Amino acid sequence: MAVHNVTLIRGDGTGPELVEATRRVLEAAVATSGSSFNWDVVEAGVDIMETAGTPLPDNVLASCRKNKVALKGPITTPIGTGFRSVNVALRKELDLYACIRPCKTYEGVRSRYDDIDIVIVRENTEDLYAGVEYDLGSEEADLIIKMAGGKIRSDSAISIKPFSVTGVRQIIKVAFEYAIENNRKKVTAVCKANIMKYTDGMFYKIAREVAAAYGATFAPGTPLPAQSDPTMADCAGKAAGIVYDEWLVDAMCMQLVQKPENYDILVMPNLYGDILSDLGAGLVGGLGVAPGANIGADCALFEATHGSAPKYKNQNKVNPTALILSGYLMLKYLKEDAAADRLEAAIKKVIAEGTHVTYDMKPDRNDPTAVGTAEMADAIIAAL
Ligand code: NAD
């Protein structure tokens, strides 16, 4: 029994309607455990930009830092305004270095596959998303072109891809800690080390050292490191029985399309994680059912994988399941396990019945019996 202080970022496009549906469901889910929420509702995105002059006003970050837990609706990335993505900025400012995206099949969801239960653990702050870019013709780009000694054409724009030991170590640790806590059997590190020997090569090197420090079982053919991570002596034996293996990202894409049931936890750098998250969403029935959690040392922000779907704004049409499942991850994070389990069971029931679901979950997308965002939330509340 607790009162949870949570920042509620309404977002833009379809965000506010999805957030409102999710808020009602979460309040109903915790009420039976005697808990409640004290929401701090804040605005970010293209709508508030018109009055505040920025899509990310200071009070949003201040509220997240104070409450340490936030639930967020999707936010449009303004094009041609000079503002970078609010979503990327939030992850960087709050140092939410890990993105956890479960991809799980629920009975009744239309998908080519069944029995998938994969979790993508994506590094969230480094890589080509670090925002270190140099425009065509800039002094910095020209300098790098000169330094590259003929490897880069003179008419190039440049993005820098930094990986740090700290960043790689902490994301691999997140993957193993998640595996241990959730009784998972395998952690697979995914990158492209055959081509990018220093960045992706280091990703594998550190991943192997961390896996060895946890006492994981190396899959046949997976190289053993020269040493286990010297900073992690306290983790010895924690991942006994969990298998560690590796795949190159291109081969992993084919594996996921052909044999997704063979994979468990996949841990990878930022860009590959972004792409494979949508692939994972596609395996389990689409963006309407793909949740996410952004986790840092001090703060966590929960949001769906999908964007603001602006063409459906104010139509009470889009699927609230992805954001409600993100709320389920938030309940787990808040140690509201009983409420979380009840909520997942209610979502499963509504999806399996297939009656009170949005258009994207009907066999025919024009099915007139499809319900709206709010009505699907009502059905989940009724099933709790
Ligand atoms: P999108 O995910 O918003 O929508 C793509 C399509 O997927 C939609 O047209 C719709 O058909 C479907 N879809 C998405 N969410 C759905 C839902 N809940 N229910 C049913 N169908 C759904 O992707 P986009 O059009 O590429 O992006 C729109 C904006 O959102 C862009 O500005 C993008 O930068 C931003 N974005 C934000 C986030 C975030 O807030 N974390 C994530 C991705 C994209």
Residues whose N, C-alpha, C, O or C-beta is under 5 A from the ligand:
A	BS01	NAD	G73 P74 I75 T76 T77 N87 L287 G288 A304 T305 H306 G307 S308 A309 V318 N319 D360
